[in-house]
Amino acid sequence: METCGHKVVFGMPKGDEIVEYMHICEELMRFTYHMIALAKKRIDSLMWTL
């Protein structure tokens, strides 16, 4: 069922949707890890300047 271009899923998602969801989660995890690493570097450099 399609509504305004958005896919409406009833019950369990299909295999390809699960794969897509896993990929999105992986991307989010990678992005979050990258941002934490950047923030950590920035904090470390701030500590040195103080």
Rosetta silent file (secondary structure, phi, psi, omega in degrees, C-alpha in Angstrom):
SEQUENCE: METCGHKVVFGMPKGDEIVEYMHICEELMRFTYHMIALAKKRIDSLMWTL
SCORE:     score description
SCORE:     0.000 S_00000001
   1 L     0.000  130.726  179.927    0.000    0.000    0.000 S_00000001
   2 E  -113.528  134.107  175.547    1.333    3.411   -1.006 S_00000001
   3 E  -134.155  113.520  179.073    0.229    6.697    0.565 S_00000001
   4 L    54.030   37.206  178.826    1.676    9.998   -0.716 S_00000001
   5 L    81.756   -8.203  178.619    4.842    8.204   -1.830 S_00000001
   6 E   -93.655  135.925 -180.000    5.426    6.770    1.640 S_00000001
   7 E   -83.573  125.880  177.787    5.459    3.006    2.003 S_00000001
   8 L  -101.851  120.990 -177.111    3.074    1.736    4.654 S_00000001
   9 L  -108.863  124.673  175.661    4.140   -1.610    6.072 S_00000001
  10 L  -104.204  127.780  179.742    1.680   -3.789    7.936 S_00000001
  11 L    79.443 -145.229 -176.251    3.187   -6.525   10.082 S_00000001
  12 L   -76.089  139.366  176.212    6.722   -7.753    9.485 S_00000001
  13 L   -71.899  154.482  179.558    8.921   -5.890    6.988 S_00000001
  14 L   -75.850  166.266 -175.864   10.161   -7.768    3.931 S_00000001
  15 H   -53.185  -48.640 -177.722   13.758   -8.979    3.569 S_00000001
  16 H   -65.486  -31.327  177.578   14.981   -6.080    1.425 S_00000001
  17 H   -69.816  -37.600  177.211   13.451   -3.576    3.851 S_00000001
  18 H   -63.219  -44.383  179.146   15.292   -5.195    6.761 S_00000001
  19 H   -60.274  -44.290  179.287   18.578   -4.947    4.798 S_00000001
  20 H   -61.870  -43.729  178.993   17.875   -1.287    4.019 S_00000001
  21 H   -62.319  -43.422  178.845   17.095   -0.583    7.687 S_00000001
  22 H   -61.505  -40.614  179.971   20.298   -2.327    8.789 S_00000001
  23 H   -64.218  -42.883  177.850   22.270   -0.233    6.287 S_00000001
  24 H   -62.227  -43.135  177.673   20.727    2.994    7.616 S_00000001
  25 H   -60.334  -42.952 -179.947   21.566    1.919   11.186 S_00000001
  26 H   -61.539  -44.509  178.300   25.146    1.188   10.127 S_00000001
  27 H   -61.980  -43.495  178.928   25.454    4.638    8.516 S_00000001
  28 H   -62.892  -42.610  179.160   24.038    6.305   11.648 S_00000001
  29 H   -62.295  -44.785 -179.815   26.442    4.393   13.885 S_00000001
  30 H   -62.651  -44.205  179.265   29.405    5.366   11.696 S_00000001
  31 H   -62.231  -46.351  179.993   28.300    9.027   11.656 S_00000001
  32 H   -61.567  -45.093  178.977   27.786    9.080   15.447 S_00000001
  33 H   -60.137  -42.741  179.187   31.183    7.455   16.045 S_00000001
  34 H   -62.285  -43.984 -179.906   32.821   10.015   13.725 S_00000001
  35 H   -65.563  -40.428  177.828   31.163   12.930   15.541 S_00000001
  36 H   -63.019  -43.682  179.201   32.207   11.565   18.958 S_00000001
  37 H   -61.003  -43.442  177.573   35.789   11.173   17.719 S_00000001
  38 H   -62.505  -46.104 -179.797   35.791   14.767   16.424 S_00000001
  39 H   -61.603  -40.436 -179.480   34.339   16.102   19.682 S_00000001
  40 H   -63.123  -43.659  177.738   36.926   14.142   21.677 S_00000001
  41 H   -60.922  -43.542 -179.358   39.776   15.633   19.614 S_00000001
  42 H   -63.253  -43.799  179.095   38.366   19.121   20.101 S_00000001
  43 H   -63.084  -43.790  178.446   38.061   18.617   23.878 S_00000001
  44 H   -59.313  -44.043 -179.988   41.634   17.267   24.039 S_00000001
  45 H   -67.295  -34.945  176.293   42.967   20.309   22.178 S_00000001
  46 H   -65.403  -40.337  178.926   40.978   22.624   24.471 S_00000001
  47 H   -61.444  -37.784  179.810   42.474   20.911   27.513 S_00000001
  48 H   -67.778  -36.142 -177.023   45.959   21.555   26.144 S_00000001
  49 H   -74.983  -25.014 -179.118   45.294   25.261   25.619 S_00000001
  50 L   -71.822    0.000    0.000   43.968   25.771   29.175 S_00000001
